[in-house]
Amino acid sequence: KVYSTRTEEWLHSLQGHTNQVTGIALNPANHLQVYSCSADGTVKLWDFIDGILIKTFIIGYPLFAIYVSEKHEGVLFLHVSMATDSKNECFQLVAVHLPKSAEQEVEAKEMSVVSSHISSNPSCTAFGRGGEYIAFARRLQLNVYFFRKQKTCSFSLKATDKKGAQNAFTCITCHPTDDCIATGHEDGKIRLWRNFIHKKEYTYSTQHWHHNAVNTLCFTPEGTHLLSGGIESVLVQWQYGAGNRKEFLPRLGGSILHISASSDGQLFCTSHSDNSKKKIIKCLFLPMLFMLSGDAVLTDLMIDPRSKALVLNGKPGHLQFYSLLRDKHLYNLDIVQQEYIYEAGLDQFEVAKAAFDIKGSWLATVEERGQKSSDLEFFLKLWAFDERTQSFVLNTTITAAHTDRIISMCFSSSEETTMLVTIAEDGQFKAWCQGADADTQQNQNFWSCDFVGSYHNLKPTNCSFSADSSLLAVSFQEVITIWSPETWEMLTTLCQPPGIIRDLCFGRLSCSKYLLGTTTRNLLCCWNLLTCALEWSSSVEVSKLQPDPLSENVAAFSYQSKHTDLFVFKPSEPRPLFTNKNVCSEKVHRAVFVPREELLNNCDESSQWLNRSQLYFLTQNMDLLTFSTATEEDRMLSSSKQLVIDDSVAVTPFYLLLGKHRQQQQKLNTQSHPAADKPQQPQGSVTIKELLHTPAHVLPAASVLCSMFVNSLLISNTGSLEEEMDSEKEEEDSEEEMEACDSQQELRVQGSVDEVMLKLSKAQERELKRVRKTDFSWMADLIDSKP
């Protein structure tokens, strides 16, 4: 994905690899191009500004990292997996010479091995001094390969314990101009190696601040500072050559995994293990984009009804709001409101559950810490949306909502009344409402418990409100109980074949009379609430059951034979509307239907279920996937293909907007006027064409373009002599017509032609006008000068 560092907006995606992308590197010969390598065994060269694939190099082996150097033009350095045994996997660093060919795909056969048995960690390999040598570390050994001498020097460290875990190398980087190599280690130390060109005279100095392993190191482009990051979530900036002098940027939200610096040294980009990436601008950090990687997601996938943003776990103790439409991280909401301490093995509060009400006015969260019931601590919090700050503000904190862990919770589906139901392992479910003051009996803005329910001391497993909130279903192991939220009367119970109920959901719209449930015995059951009987059941292992709030459709993810299948159906009939086999190879436990802003039209019959909502789901590998219709795919392909026009110039959004308007206006003119009567339109200005056709990133400043643009709109004042003469002639003809009219008017007034005085001819009148315009002032001067 390509993002703008100024606006933080997603520009476009580069798609073409058939397996995981394992590395990217800018082309040192062209700053507008980027190389990418993949486990599919190919290296691709892209124009990342216009999103165009330039060339594909077929290597033939799975690739795991890529390195480039300005001094090695036309050569790529790649991590290639060697033959592996059952215990360890070894990698080698190879140099691949890129063949010069005009073909789109070309096979790169010329390959040489630089080093064998290198580390599988890409951070443990780096070029030094502009490409004169390359350094790579593995375990307790540092190797430096000099290209000119074609010689490798090795340096070893002693283990501080039997396993050598403390001094082991974790990352490496080289100074851009000096012969200095910085290495990070598992004990948190940073070593600066010098004089390694002379193996017997090498030295290193040690700097230490990190209390755990150093994950990443990076020199600034000018080499004045060294950046380091680790589990402490602190960006450390060491001043090069000044000993232990350093500066800190703390509380970045998660363990820092990678640091990158821009070529001008103004931007630092850090990636973290908390599902986020941040950019740092002159010691100020801003959220940049959303990365699904790192720790598992504890909450369900949720949609904020107000912003239509996807909401789930973010950095520790936070919920992150992520715009699916703009592909951009919006903001983090601090739920725990405590400073997070990054220390291995330390139990800290995490957001375990969250839910929105139907209007987005309230947010309920559950935060907890402790694995055992005896050590468990948790809080139930209610957050109110503040119109002034456009964010959620803490309203009520309940410290003892239940006596054991909260399993699930849900808000009522009605817009008239707001109610929250929670179920816990203590065997109870509780209904929470905005309370009333006991003395004044007036509604207050805080929340309190309205009802506590249970069923034969069984543990509840799930809960769900009907579409109109007139019914509440709470499952207790193998039994489903139906309650009336108005009177809190248990209306009926539904039993089914053996198996504990896992998921519960009511049907919507025309299928609101049905209740769906999944069991641990791999059964999908549907009950008719009017007859209180089992309507149908199907033997299928459903890992996630997700209803669409805007239609009758329900999505069921089934995991079997080491892959997941998707079934979309209506509760009124067990036959699926849509089936997609092998959507992914992992189990799906998180899914959500996202309402569309505009309904899709002219879709295929198999895609009708996507007209109102779009389905997103999250795999165990933290991959966020979605389904799109053929119409959407065609629109995306057409927009990506429409990158060049007449003269192979990239199309800007400004040109697309005006060009579409111009085409519509020309079409209207053609329909309203015949082609024969339509005058010839003047050709467009060259300046305007260049302004509209040229990509925005290569245009000069707006102040420069303003004068050029205004001048192009002005009408030229240079004309031919013939045009002036024609203008004078038209003026004379007009005067003659007016004089003729005046003459006829005088004849009518006098009443007789004989009484009319003689008139001058037209030629005489023109001559008289010319004489009147002649300047005779010189004659007055001449007369005055005479005696």
C-alpha positions in Angstrom: 0.0 0.0 0.0 1.2 3.5 -0.9 0.3 6.3 1.5 0.9 10.1 1.5 3.2 11.2 4.4 1.6 14.7 4.3 -2.1 13.9 4.3 -1.8 10.3 5.7 -4.3 9.2 3.0 -4.1 5.9 1.3 -3.3 6.5 -2.4 -3.4 3.0 -4.0 -2.3 -0.6 -3.7 0.3 -2.4 -5.7 -1.1 -5.9 -6.4 0.6 -8.7 -8.3 2.4 -11.1 -5.9 0.7 -14.5 -5.3 2.3 -15.0 -1.9 3.3 -13.0 1.1 5.3 -9.9 0.4 8.5 -10.2 2.4 10.5 -7.1 1.6 10.5 -3.7 -0.2 13.3 -1.4 -1.2 13.5 1.9 -3.2 15.3 1.7 -6.5 18.5 3.7 -5.9 18.7 4.5 -9.7 15.1 6.0 -9.7 13.5 7.5 -6.6 10.0 7.0 -8.1 10.4 3.2 -8.3 10.4 0.5 -5.7 11.4 -3.2 -5.7 9.4 -5.8 -3.8 10.2 -9.5 -3.1 7.8 -12.3 -2.2 7.7 -15.9 -1.1 6.3 -16.6 -4.6 9.9 -16.4 -5.9 9.6 -13.2 -7.8 10.9 -9.6 -7.6 8.7 -6.9 -9.0 9.7 -3.4 -10.0 6.9 -0.8 -9.6 6.2 2.8 -10.4 4.6 3.4 -7.0 3.5 7.0 -7.8 1.2 5.9 -10.7 0.7 2.3 -9.4 2.1 0.6 -12.5 3.9 -2.7 -12.6 7.0 -2.2 -14.7 8.7 -5.6 -14.7 8.8 -8.9 -13.0 12.0 -10.8 -12.3 11.6 -14.6 -11.8 14.1 -15.9 -9.3 12.7 -19.3 -8.7 13.3 -19.6 -4.9 11.2 -18.3 -2.0 12.6 -14.9 -1.0 12.5 -13.4 2.5 14.3 -10.1 2.3 15.7 -7.6 -0.2 18.6 -5.2 -0.1 19.9 -2.6 -2.6 22.9 -0.3 -2.9 23.8 2.6 -5.1 27.3 1.2 -5.9 25.8 -2.0 -7.2 23.6 -0.9 -10.0 21.5 -3.6 -11.6 22.2 -6.0 -8.7 19.8 -7.1 -5.9 20.8 -8.9 -2.7 18.2 -11.4 -1.5 17.6 -13.7 1.4 17.1 -17.2 0.0 16.1 -20.3 2.0 18.6 -23.2 1.8 17.9 -26.9 2.1 16.5 -27.4 5.6 16.5 -30.3 8.0 13.9 -31.2 10.5 15.3 -28.9 13.2 16.9 -25.7 11.8 16.3 -23.6 8.7 19.3 -21.8 7.2 19.4 -18.9 4.8 21.9 -17.5 2.4 22.6 -14.1 1.0 22.8 -14.1 -2.8 23.5 -11.4 -5.4 21.2 -11.4 -8.4 22.2 -9.6 -11.6 19.0 -8.2 -13.2 19.0 -8.9 -17.0 18.2 -6.1 -19.4 15.2 -7.1 -21.4 12.2 -5.3 -22.9 9.9 -8.2 -21.8 7.4 -7.8 -19.0 8.6 -11.0 -17.3 12.2 -12.1 -17.4 14.0 -14.9 -15.6 17.1 -13.8 -13.6 19.6 -16.7 -14.0 22.8 -14.9 -13.1 23.2 -15.5 -9.3 26.1 -15.6 -6.9 26.3 -16.5 -3.2 27.7 -13.8 -0.9 27.4 -15.7 2.3 25.7 -18.8 3.7 24.2 -19.5 7.1 23.0 -16.0 7.8 20.3 -15.0 10.2 16.6 -15.3 9.2 16.0 -11.9 10.7 16.2 -9.2 7.9 17.2 -6.7 10.5 20.5 -8.5 11.0 21.9 -7.5 7.5 22.9 -4.0 6.3 25.0 -2.2 3.8 27.8 0.0 4.9 29.6 3.1 3.6 27.4 3.4 0.5 27.8 -0.2 -0.5 31.6 -0.8 0.0 30.8 -3.7 2.4 27.9 -5.6 3.8 27.6 -6.6 7.4 25.5 -9.5 8.7 25.2 -11.0 12.2 24.0 -14.4 13.3 23.8 -15.5 17.0 27.1 -14.5 18.5 29.1 -13.8 15.4 29.4 -10.6 13.3 30.6 -10.9 9.7 31.7 -8.1 7.3 32.1 -8.9 3.6 34.2 -6.4 1.6 33.3 -6.3 -2.1 36.5 -4.9 -3.4 38.7 -7.4 -1.6 36.1 -10.2 -1.8 37.0 -11.1 1.7 35.0 -11.8 4.9 36.1 -10.7 8.4 34.4 -12.4 11.4 34.1 -11.1 14.9 32.7 -13.1 17.8 31.3 -12.3 21.3 31.5 -14.5 24.3 28.3 -15.9 25.8 27.4 -14.6 29.2 25.6 -17.9 30.1 25.6 -21.4 28.7 23.0 -20.7 25.9 24.6 -17.4 24.9 21.3 -15.6 24.9 22.4 -12.3 26.4 25.0 -11.3 23.9 23.2 -12.6 20.8 22.7 -10.1 18.0 19.2 -8.9 17.3 19.7 -6.1 14.8 22.4 -4.3 12.8 22.8 -1.0 11.0 25.8 0.8 9.4 26.8 4.5 9.4 26.2 6.2 6.1 29.7 7.8 5.8 31.9 6.4 8.6 33.3 2.9 9.0 31.1 2.2 12.0 28.6 -0.7 12.6 25.9 -0.5 15.3 24.6 -3.7 16.6 21.7 -4.4 19.0 21.7 -7.3 21.5 19.2 -9.3 23.6 20.5 -7.8 26.8 19.5 -4.3 25.6 23.0 -3.1 24.8 24.1 -1.3 21.7 27.7 -1.8 20.4 29.5 0.5 18.0 32.2 -1.4 16.0 35.2 0.5 14.5 38.5 -0.4 12.8 37.0 -3.7 11.6 38.8 -3.2 8.3 41.9 -4.3 10.2 40.7 -7.4 11.9 43.3 -7.4 14.6 42.8 -3.8 15.6 39.0 -3.7 15.8 37.3 -2.0 18.8 33.8 -1.5 20.0 32.1 0.7 22.6 28.9 -0.1 24.5 25.9 2.0 25.1 23.0 0.8 27.3 19.5 2.0 28.0 17.0 -0.7 26.9 16.2 -3.1 29.7 15.3 -5.8 27.1 16.3 -6.8 23.6 16.9 -4.1 21.1 14.5 -4.7 18.2 15.7 -2.2 15.6 18.4 0.3 14.9 18.6 3.1 12.3 21.1 5.9 11.5 19.8 9.2 10.2 20.8 9.9 6.6 23.5 12.4 7.6 24.7 10.1 10.3 24.4 12.6 13.2 22.1 10.4 15.3 21.3 6.8 15.9 17.7 5.7 16.6 16.8 2.6 18.6 13.6 0.9 19.7 12.5 -2.0 21.8 9.7 -3.4 24.0 9.7 -0.2 26.1 7.7 1.7 23.5 10.2 4.5 23.6 12.1 5.9 20.6 15.7 6.6 21.8 17.8 9.1 19.8 21.5 8.7 20.5 23.8 11.6 19.4 26.6 10.0 17.3 30.1 10.6 18.7 28.8 12.1 22.0 29.0 9.0 24.3 25.7 8.3 26.1 24.0 11.6 25.3 20.5 10.7 24.2 16.9 11.9 23.9 13.6 10.1 24.3 10.2 10.0 22.7 8.1 7.9 25.1 4.6 6.3 25.2 4.4 5.4 21.5 1.8 2.8 22.2 3.6 -0.5 21.7 6.8 -2.4 21.3 8.8 -0.8 18.4 9.6 -3.4 15.7 11.1 -1.3 13.0 12.4 2.3 12.4 12.9 4.0 9.0 14.1 7.5 8.2 13.3 9.6 5.1 16.1 10.6 2.8 16.0 14.2 4.1 16.0 13.2 7.7 12.7 15.1 8.4 10.5 12.0 8.9 10.9 8.9 11.1 8.5 6.0 10.7 8.1 3.4 13.4 6.1 0.2 13.2 4.7 -1.4 16.4 3.3 -4.7 17.7 0.0 -3.1 18.7 -1.8 -3.1 15.3 -0.5 0.4 14.4 2.1 2.3 12.6 3.1 5.9 13.4 5.1 8.6 11.7 7.2 11.0 13.8 7.7 14.5 12.5 10.3 16.5 14.4 9.6 14.7 17.7 5.8 14.8 17.2 4.0 11.6 16.4 0.7 11.2 14.6 -1.2 8.0 13.8 -0.6 7.1 10.2 -2.2 3.8 9.2 -3.7 0.7 10.5 -1.7 -2.6 10.4 -3.3 -5.9 11.3 -0.4 -7.6 13.0 0.8 -8.5 16.4 -1.3 -9.4 19.4 -4.7 -11.2 19.1 -7.9 -9.1 19.0 -10.0 -9.7 22.1 -13.1 -7.6 21.2 -15.4 -8.4 18.3 -15.3 -6.4 15.1 -17.7 -3.5 15.6 -19.0 -0.6 13.5 -19.4 2.8 15.1 -22.9 3.8 14.0 -21.9 7.5 13.8 -18.6 7.5 12.0 -19.1 4.1 10.3 -15.5 3.2 11.5 -14.3 -0.3 12.3 -13.6 -0.5 16.0 -11.4 -3.2 17.7 -8.4 -3.5 20.0 -5.6 -1.0 19.3 -2.6 -0.3 21.4 -2.7 -1.7 24.9 -5.7 -0.4 26.9 -7.2 1.4 23.9 -9.9 0.9 21.2 -8.9 2.1 17.8 -11.3 3.6 15.2 -10.3 2.8 11.7 -12.0 4.2 8.5 -12.6 1.4 6.0 -13.7 3.8 3.3 -10.5 5.9 3.6 -8.3 3.1 4.8 -7.0 5.3 7.5 -6.6 5.1 11.3 -8.9 7.8 12.8 -8.1 7.9 16.5 -7.5 5.8 19.7 -9.9 5.9 22.7 -8.2 5.3 26.0 -10.3 2.9 28.0 -8.0 1.7 30.8 -6.7 5.2 31.4 -3.6 3.9 33.1 0.0 4.1 32.0 1.1 0.8 30.3 4.3 -0.7 31.6 6.2 -2.8 29.0 7.6 -5.6 30.9 7.4 -9.3 30.0 5.2 -11.4 32.3 3.4 -8.4 33.9 -0.4 -8.6 34.0 -2.0 -5.4 33.0 -5.5 -4.3 32.1 -6.7 -5.1 28.6 -10.0 -4.2 26.8 -11.7 -7.6 26.6 -15.3 -6.7 25.5 -17.0 -3.7 23.8 -20.4 -2.9 22.3 -22.2 0.1 20.8 -25.9 0.9 21.1 -27.9 1.2 17.8 -27.5 5.0 17.6 -23.9 5.2 18.6 -24.7 7.3 21.7 -23.4 4.8 24.2 -20.3 2.5 24.3 -19.9 -0.3 26.8 -16.5 -1.7 27.6 -15.1 -4.4 29.9 -11.5 -4.2 31.0 -9.8 -7.0 32.9 -6.5 -8.5 34.0 -5.5 -11.8 35.6 -5.9 -15.2 34.1 -7.1 -17.1 37.2 -10.5 -16.4 38.8 -8.8 -15.7 42.1 -6.6 -13.0 40.6 -9.2 -11.6 38.2 -9.9 -7.9 38.2 -12.4 -6.3 35.8 -14.5 -3.1 35.4 -17.7 -2.4 33.4 -17.7 1.1 31.9 -20.4 3.1 30.1 -19.2 5.9 27.8 -21.5 8.6 26.4 -20.8 10.4 23.1 -20.1 14.1 23.6 -21.3 16.2 20.7 -19.0 19.0 21.6 -15.7 17.0 21.6 -17.0 14.5 19.0 -15.7 11.6 21.2 -16.8 9.3 24.0 -16.6 10.5 27.6 -16.7 8.1 30.6 -20.1 8.2 32.3 -20.3 5.3 34.7 -17.8 2.8 36.1 -19.1 -0.3 37.7 -16.5 -2.1 39.8 -18.6 -5.2 40.8 -20.8 -5.8 37.9 -20.5 -9.6 38.4 -18.6 -11.9 40.7 -16.8 -13.7 37.8 -15.6 -12.9 34.3 -18.1 -11.3 31.9 -18.5 -13.6 28.9 -20.7 -11.5 26.5 -22.9 -8.4 26.4 -25.3 -6.7 24.0 -27.4 -3.5 23.7 -31.1 -3.5 22.9 -32.0 -3.1 19.2 -34.6 -0.4 19.9 -34.0 3.3 19.4 -36.6 4.3 21.9 -35.1 2.6 25.0 -31.4 1.9 25.7 -30.6 -1.3 27.7 -27.5 -3.3 28.2 -27.4 -7.0 29.1 -24.3 -8.7 30.4 -23.7 -12.4 31.1 -20.9 -13.8 33.2 -19.5 -17.1 34.5 -21.1 -16.6 37.8 -24.3 -18.0 36.3 -26.2 -14.7 36.1 -27.3 -12.2 33.4 -27.9 -8.6 34.3 -29.8 -5.8 32.6 -28.5 -2.3 33.0 -30.5 0.9 32.4 -30.1 4.6 33.0 -31.1 4.8 36.7 -33.7 6.9 38.5 -33.1 8.9 41.7 -34.8 7.2 44.6 -35.9 10.5 46.2 -37.0 12.6 43.2 -37.9 9.7 40.9 -36.3 11.6 38.0 -34.2 10.0 35.3 -30.5 10.4 35.9 -27.6 10.1 33.5 -25.9 7.2 35.3 -26.4 3.5 34.8 -27.6 0.9 37.4 -28.8 -2.7 37.4 -32.4 -3.2 36.5 -32.8 -7.0 36.7 -30.8 -10.1 37.6 -31.7 -13.4 36.0 -30.5 -17.0 36.1 -31.7 -20.5 35.2 -31.1 -23.6 37.4 -27.6 -22.5 38.4 -26.4 -23.1 34.8 -23.7 -21.0 33.3 -24.9 -18.6 30.5 -23.1 -18.8 27.2 -24.6 -16.0 25.0 -27.3 -13.4 24.7 -29.2 -11.6 21.9 -32.0 -9.1 21.5 -34.7 -9.5 18.8 -34.9 -6.9 16.0 -37.6 -4.9 17.9 -36.1 -5.6 21.4 -39.4 -7.2 22.5 -37.6 -10.5 23.3 -34.3 -11.4 24.9 -32.7 -14.8 24.3 -30.1 -16.0 26.9 -28.5 -19.4 26.4 -27.6 -21.6 29.5 -25.4 -24.4 28.2 -27.9 -26.7 26.2 -31.0 -24.6 27.0 -32.2 -21.3 25.4 -34.4 -19.1 27.6 -36.7 -16.4 26.1 -37.5 -13.3 28.3 -39.7 -10.3 28.0 -37.6 -7.1 28.8 -40.7 -5.2 29.8 -41.8 -7.5 32.6 -38.8 -9.7 32.9 -41.0 -12.8 32.7 -39.4 -15.9 31.3 -41.7 -16.7 28.4 -40.4 -20.1 27.3 -37.4 -22.4 26.9 -36.0 -24.0 23.8 -34.1 -27.3 24.0 -32.2 -29.0 21.3 -29.9 -32.1 20.8 -26.9 -32.3 23.1 -24.3 -29.6 22.7 -23.6 -26.3 24.4 -24.9 -23.2 22.7 -22.2 -20.9 21.3 -23.7 -18.3 19.0 -27.2 -16.8 19.1 -28.8 -14.4 16.7 -32.4 -13.4 15.8 -33.6 -13.1 12.2 -34.2 -9.7 10.7 -37.1 -8.1 8.7 -39.3 -10.9 7.3 -37.3 -13.5 9.2 -37.7 -11.9 12.6 -39.7 -14.9 13.9 -36.7 -17.1 13.7 -33.9 -17.7 16.2 -30.5 -19.2 15.1 -28.0 -21.0 17.3 -24.8 -23.0 16.9 -23.6 -25.7 19.2 -20.4 -27.4 20.2 -21.7 -30.6 18.6 -21.4 -29.0 15.1 -25.1 -28.2 14.7 -26.7 -25.1 13.2 -30.3 -24.9 14.5 -33.2 -22.6 13.6 -36.3 -22.2 15.9 -39.6 -20.8 15.0 -40.6 -18.5 17.9 -44.3 -18.6 16.9 -44.5 -22.3 17.3 -41.6 -22.7 19.7 -40.4 -25.7 17.7 -37.2 -26.5 15.9 -37.7 -25.4 12.2 -34.6 -27.0 10.8 -31.1 -28.0 11.7 -27.9 -28.8 9.8 -24.8 -30.7 10.7 -22.0 -28.2 10.1 -19.2 -26.8 12.3 -19.9 -23.0 12.5 -17.0 -21.0 14.0 -18.8 -17.6 13.5 -22.5 -16.7 12.9 -23.0 -13.1 11.8 -26.4 -11.5 10.9 -26.8 -8.6 8.5 -28.7 -5.8 10.3 -30.1 -4.4 7.1 -31.4 -7.6 5.5 -32.6 -11.2 6.2 -29.2 -12.6 5.3 -27.0 -14.4 7.8 -23.3 -15.4 7.2 -21.9 -18.6 8.7 -18.2 -19.5 8.6 -17.6 -23.2 8.7 -14.1 -24.6 9.5 -13.4 -28.1 8.3 -10.5 -30.0 6.6 -8.1 -27.2 7.6 -9.9 -24.5 5.7 -12.9 -22.2 6.2 -16.0 -22.1 4.0 -18.6 -19.3 3.9 -22.4 -19.8 3.6 -24.9 -17.0 3.3 -28.5 -18.0 3.9 -31.9 -16.8 5.1 -33.3 -18.4 8.3 -36.6 -19.1 6.5 -34.9 -21.8 4.5 -31.7 -23.9 5.1 -30.6 -23.7 1.4 -27.7 -21.1 1.1 -27.9 -18.1 -1.2 -24.2 -17.9 -1.6 -21.3 -20.4 -1.0 -17.6 -19.7 -1.1 -15.3 -22.7 -0.5 -11.9 -22.2 1.1 -12.0 -18.5 1.8 -9.0 -18.9 4.1 -7.0 -21.6 5.8 -7.6 -20.4 9.4 -10.6 -20.3 11.6 -12.7 -17.1 11.6 -14.0 -15.9 15.0 -14.5 -12.2 14.1 -16.8 -10.8 11.4 -19.1 -7.8 10.8 -21.5 -6.5 8.2 -20.7 -2.9 7.3 -23.8 -1.0 6.0 -23.2 0.7 2.6 -23.8 4.4 2.1 -25.5 3.7 -1.3 -27.2 0.5 -2.4 -25.6 -1.4 -5.2 -27.6 -1.9 -8.3 -27.3 -4.2 -11.3 -25.5 -7.0 -9.4 -25.4 -10.6 -10.3 -27.8 -12.9 -8.6 -25.1 -14.5 -6.6 -24.0 -11.1 -5.3 -27.5 -9.8 -4.2 -26.6 -10.4 -0.6 -24.0 -7.7 -0.8 -26.4 -5.0 -2.0 -27.0 -3.3 1.4 -23.9 -4.4 3.4 -20.4 -5.5 2.9 -19.0 -8.4 4.9 -15.6 -8.1 6.6 -13.9 -10.9 8.6 -10.7 -11.4 10.5 -8.5 -14.5 10.4 -6.3 -15.9 13.1 -3.3 -14.5 11.2 -4.8 -11.0 11.7 -5.7 -10.7 8.0 -8.7 -8.5 7.4 -10.6 -9.8 4.4 -13.8 -8.7 2.6 -16.1 -9.6 -0.3 -16.8 -7.3 -3.2 -19.1 -7.6 -6.2 -18.1 -7.9 -9.8 -19.3 -4.3 -10.4 -17.0 -3.0 -7.7 -14.1 -5.0 -9.0 -14.7 -3.6 -12.5 -14.9 -0.1 -11.2 -11.6 -0.5 -9.2 -9.9 -2.0 -12.2 -11.1 0.7 -14.5 -9.9 3.4 -12.2 -6.5 1.8 -11.8 -6.2 1.2 -15.6 -7.2 4.8 -16.4 -3.7 6.0 -15.5 -2.7 7.3 -18.9 -4.4 9.4 -21.6 -3.7 10.6 -25.0 0.0 11.4 -24.6 0.7 8.7 -21.9 0.3 11.4 -19.2 -1.0 10.4 -15.8 -4.6 11.5 -15.1 -5.2 13.6 -12.0 -8.4 13.6 -10.0 -8.9 17.2 -10.9 -8.8 16.3 -14.6 -11.1 13.4 -14.2 -13.7 15.7 -12.4 -13.6 18.4 -15.1 -13.2 16.0 -18.0 -16.4 14.2 -17.0 -18.3 17.5 -16.6 -17.0 18.6 -20.1 -18.1 15.3 -21.7 -21.6 15.7 -20.2 -21.8 19.3 -21.4 -20.8 18.4 -24.9 -23.4 15.6 -25.0 -26.1 18.1 -24.0 -25.0 20.6 -26.6 -25.1 17.9 -29.3 -28.6 16.9 -28.3 -30.0 20.4 -28.3 -28.3 21.8 -31.4 -27.8 20.0 -34.8 -24.2 19.3 -35.9 -24.5 21.5 -39.0 -25.6 24.6 -36.9 -23.1 24.1 -34.2 -20.2 26.5 -34.5 -16.6 25.2 -34.3 -15.4 25.2 -30.7 -12.0 26.8 -30.1 -9.2 24.6 -29.1 -8.3 24.4 -25.4 -5.5 26.4 -23.9 -2.1 24.6 -23.8 -1.6 26.0 -20.3 -4.9 24.5 -19.0 -4.2 21.2 -20.6 -0.8 21.0 -18.9 -2.3 22.0 -15.6 -5.0 19.3 -15.8 -2.9 16.5 -17.3 0.2 16.8 -15.2 0.3 14.8 -11.9 0.0 17.1 -8.9 3.2 16.0 -7.3 5.4 17.3 -10.2 3.5 20.7 -10.6 5.1 23.9 -9.4 3.7 25.9 -6.6 0.2 27.4 -6.9 1.6 30.9 -6.8 3.6 30.2 -10.0 0.6 28.6 -11.7 -1.8 31.5 -10.9 -0.4 34.1 -13.3 0.0 31.5 -16.1 -3.6 30.3 -15.6 -5.1 33.8 -15.5 -3.1 34.9 -18.6 -4.3 31.9 -20.5 -8.0 33.0 -19.9 -7.4 36.6 -21.3 -8.4 37.4 -24.9 -5.5 38.6 -27.0 -5.6 42.4 -27.9 -3.4 42.0 -31.1 -5.5 42.0 -34.2 -5.0 42.5 -38.0 -5.5 45.7 -39.8 -8.4 44.2 -41.7 -10.3 43.5 -38.6 -10.0 47.2 -37.6 -11.1 48.3 -41.0 -14.1 46.0 -40.9 -15.0 47.4 -37.6 -14.8 51.0 -38.9 -16.9 50.0 -41.9 -19.6 48.5 -39.7 -19.6 51.7 -37.6 -20.0 53.8 -40.8 -22.9 51.7 -42.1 -24.6 52.0 -38.7 -24.3 55.8 -38.8 -25.7 55.9 -42.4 -28.7 53.9 -41.3 -29.3 56.2 -38.4 -29.0 59.3 -40.6 -31.4 57.9 -43.2 -34.0 57.3 -40.4 -33.5 60.9 -39.2 -33.9 62.3 -42.7 -37.2 60.4 -43.2 -38.4 61.7 -39.9 -37.7 65.3 -40.9 -39.6 64.8 -44.2 -42.6 63.7 -42.3 -42.5 66.7 -40.0 -42.1 69.3 -42.7 -44.9 67.7 -44.8 -43.5 68.8 -48.2 -40.5 67.7 -50.2 -40.1 71.1 -51.8 -39.4 72.7 -48.4 -36.5 70.3 -47.6 -33.0 71.8 -47.8 -30.4 70.2 -50.0 -28.5 67.4 -48.4 -24.9 66.4 -48.8 -23.9 63.1 -50.3 -22.5 60.3 -48.1 -19.0 60.8 -49.6 -19.2 64.5 -48.8 -20.3 63.9 -45.2 -17.4 61.4 -44.6 -15.0 64.0 -46.0 -16.5 66.6 -43.8 -16.1 64.4 -40.8 -12.5 63.9 -41.7 -11.9 67.6 -41.9 -13.6 68.2 -38.6 -11.2 65.8 -37.0 -8.2 67.5 -38.4 -6.2 69.5 -35.9 -5.7 73.1 -37.1 -4.2 74.5 -34.0 -1.0 75.1 -35.7 -2.7 77.8 -37.8 -3.6 79.8 -34.7 0.1 79.7 -33.6 1.1 80.9 -37.1 -1.4 83.8 -37.0 -0.4 85.0 -33.6 3.3 85.0 -34.6 2.6 87.5 -37.4 3.1 91.3 -36.6 
